[in-house]
Amino acid sequence: MPHIIEVQHLFKRFNDLTAVDGISFTVASGEFFGLLGPNGAGKTTTIRMLYGFSPPTRGIIRVLEMDISRDWRKIKAKIGVCQQDNTLDPDLTVEQNLLVFAGYFSIPMRQARTRANELLEFFALSNRRRAKVMDLSGGMIRRLILARSLINRPELLILDEPTTGLDPQSRHQVWDRLEKLKASGLSVVLTTHYMEEATRLCDRLVIVDHGKILVEGSPADLILRHAGRNVIEIGGPDQALRDYLKANQVVHDDLGQRVILFSPGGNELSDAVRDNFCHEQCTFRNGTLEDVFLRLTGRELRE
């Protein structure tokens, strides 16, 4: 399967800060690829280099088999970018925002109107085509920004935290549209802080921290590898539990008033813990991508 993105030994430095530290990855054609990491990990910096907004300090980026350092104009004509900030024109209507943006790609007006109508219908915005942006809800604004990023029928769509700040209903509406785009074969690169979003949408992903890639794989494989199918949370752990975990070398996170046990080996650990230590606060659940993320990047707050 051909690669739509190839990144080799990519670095980005800002004075004494190394934001991206020698990462390499590929994205296959038709793949939904995730780039995850805590604040300051380097993911947005990487995204900005992918679409030519910020030049790399060192390394190679090839998009659609073209070198971003030489062919960035050609690349920009063939990709769509949905930034996390609202960059819509508040003085224009919903439809006008799409038509003006189409002009940046020299799309003839008749084609632009046809494409705008298709996108307004796809994102359930047809009945708001004459509304001003300021009159839209947060979910509608995000859907319009997504629609605008698709006006040129891109071969690659780059999404930088597309559902940040949305309520659950609006977020699920956006996910539904993104799943339809995925089914159409569009190649997508996504950054997100929502682990449920990455699990639901991504075929494959990387987790980055301090500018380096920590792991790479499908969400299901990463969960099995780093958390396991079964996770046990025990509130108010006593010393007997801690002694048991140490003696049996059980993989766990000790958070003081709560201990989280990871059980990739099956149900034997679950049975032993249930029989001996689950007298009060004990929760049995499936492992999640959030468990993987927190185990690899830590639980401390990032500024």
N, C-alpha and C positions, 0 to 999 in steps of 0.2 A: 504494500500500500504506500503511495507516495506521501512524502512529508510536506505539509503546507507551511510549517515553521521549523527551522533548524537553528538552534542557539548553541554556540560553542564557546566555552571559556569566557563568559561575559562578565565584565567588570564595570562598575560605575562608582566613581569617587567624587565626593564633594569636599575639597580641601583635605582635611585629615580624616574625614569619615568615609569608610568604604560601605556603601549602601548595598551593592551587589558584588559578591565575592567569588567570581569564577564559576558561575553556574552553567550547566549544559543540559538541554532537553530538546525533545522533538514533539511535534504535534502532527498526527496523521490526518490526511484528508477525510473529512466527514466525522472527525472525532470531537467530542465535547470534553475539553481539557480544563482542569481546575488548577489554580495557583493560590494556595492557602498559606496563611501565616499571621502571626500577631501584628499589632501596630509596630511600624518601624522595621519590619522583617525584610523589606526590599521588594515586595510584590508589586506595589503600584509603580515604583521606579522601573521595574522590569517591564511592566505593561507599557509605560510611556516610551520606552526604548523600542518596543515591538512595533508601534505605529509611527515611529519617526519623530515624536515630540521632543525627545531628549536623546542626544547622541551618546553612544557608549564611550567609556574611557578606553576600553580595550575589549576585543572579542569579535565574534562574527554572528550576525543575525541575517538569516535568509528567510524571506516571506514570499510565498508563491514562487519559489525558485529564483528570487531576485535578491540582491544584496541591498539591505536597507541603507547603507552608507552611500550608495551610488544611485539607486533606483527608487528613492523614497517617494517621488512624485507619482510614478507608475503604481507603486504599492498602495498609496493612499486612495487612488482612484478605484481600487478593487476590493477595499476592505470597508467595514463599518465599525464605528467606535461609539459605544454607549458609556459616557463618563458618569461618575457618581454625582457630580454637581449638576444642578439645573442650569443649562445654558440656552434654554429656549428664549425667544424674543417676546417679552411680555406685551409689546405693542401690537403684535400680530395675532391673528386668529389661529386656531389649531391647523386648519388647512393651509393657511399662508405660511406657517412655519415649515411645513413640508415642501411647499412649492419653492420658497426662497432657497432652501437647502438643496433642492434638486438643481437649482441654477449653478451651484458651485461645481457640479459635475457636468455642466453643459448639456443637461437632459432637455430635449425639446419640450415646450410647454404642453403639447397634447399628450406626450408620453408621461410627463410629470403628473398631469391631472389623473391619468389612468392609474398610475402607480400609487398616487396619494389615496385614491378611492379604495384600491385594494388593501392598502395598509390600514386605513381608517376602519374598514370593515373587519379586517383580521384582528385588530386590537380593540374592537367594540367601542369605537369613537365616532362613528358616522353621524350620530345624532348631536355631536358636539362640534362639528366641523367649523361652525361660525362663532364659537365661543372664544373669548380671550383666555390666554394661558392663566391669568390671575384668577379666573373663575373655576378652574379645574381643581379636583381633589388631588391629594398626593399620589394616589394610585393611577389616576388618569395622566398626570404629568409624567410619571415613569413610563407608562405605556406609549405616550407620545414621543418621548426621547428615544425609546426603542424603535418605534416606527420610523423616526427620522434617520436612525442609523442604518436602516434597511432600504432607504429610498433609491440607492444606486445598485440594488441587487448584488450585494457584496459576495465574494467567495469566502471571506473570513469575517466573522463578527467577534469583536473584542468587547467584553462586558466588565466594567470596573465597578463592583459592588452595586448591581442593578436594583436591588430591593431594599437597600438601607433606608430605615425610617418608615417603612410601610407597615400598616396593620396586617394581621394574619390573612384577612380576606383578600386584600390587594396583593399581598405577596403570592398567594396561591394562584390568583389570576395571571400574574406575570409568569409564574412557573408553568402554568398550562400552555401559555403561548410559546415559551421557550422549548417545551417538550415537542410542540408541533414543528418548530423550526428544526429541532434536532432530528425529528423523523423525516424531514425533507432532505436531509443529507448535508445541511449547512455546517461548516466547520466553526467551532466556537471556542474561545478562550475566556474563562471566567475567573474573577477574583471575588471572594465573598468571605464574610465573617459568620455566615449561617451554615453550620455543619449539615443541617438537614437539607439545605439547598444543594450543597455539594454532593451529598449522598444520593439525592434524587436525580440530579441532572448529569453528573460527570461520569464519563466512561473511565477516565484515568485522571490522576491528579498528582501534584507534588506539594509537600509542605516545606516551606522555607522559614528560616530564622537566622537573624544576624547575617543576612545576605547569602546564605548557603542552603542548598537543598538537603533536607534531613532524610526524607523518604520519598519514594515514587511507587505508584501502583493504582489498582482500582480501589474504590472505597471498600468493597467487600473484602478484598485481600488484605488491605491495611488493617481493617478491624480484626480479622482473624489473627494476623501476625503480632499485633501490638496490644490488643485488648482481650481477644477471645470472644467466643459466642456468649459466655455467661459472665456477668458481673454481679458482685454482691456488695451492697453498701450496708455497713453496720454502724449505728449511732451509739455513742457512749461506750467505746471499746475499753475493756479492762486489760490488766497486765497479762492475764491468762491467755487472752486472744493474741496479744503481741508476742508472747513466748511461743505460742503454737505456730504463728506465721514465720517466725525466725527459724524455729526448729525444722519446719517443713519447706523452707525456702519458697514460700508462696509469694508470687509477684503481687505487690500492693502499693497503694499510696496511703500514707498515714497523715491525715489532716488534723490531728489532735482530737477533736470531738467526733470525728468520723473517719472510718477506715474503708477504703475501696479495694476490693479484692478482684483480681483479674484471673479468669479461669479458662485458658485455652485448651486445657487437657480433658474437658468433658465434665461429667456430673459428680465424680468422686469427691472433689473438694466441696461442691455445693452440699452434698449429703452430710459430710463431716461437720461443716460449719453450721448447717441447720440443726443438727442434733446436739451440738455442744455449745454454741455461742449465740444462737438466735433466740434469746429469751425476751427481748423487748423490741428495739428498733432494728429491723433487718429487712432489706429490700433486695429481691432477686429480679434482675432485668437482663435484656440483651446488651451486648457491647455495641457502642456507637462510634462514629467518626469523631465525635467530641471527646470521647475517652482517649482516642489516639492522639488527637491534637494537644490535649492538656498534658498527657504523659510525655510527649516529645518536646513541647515548648514551655512547660511549666505553668503554674497557676498564679504567679505574681502579677500585679497590675503593671501595665506598660504605659508610660507617659509619651 
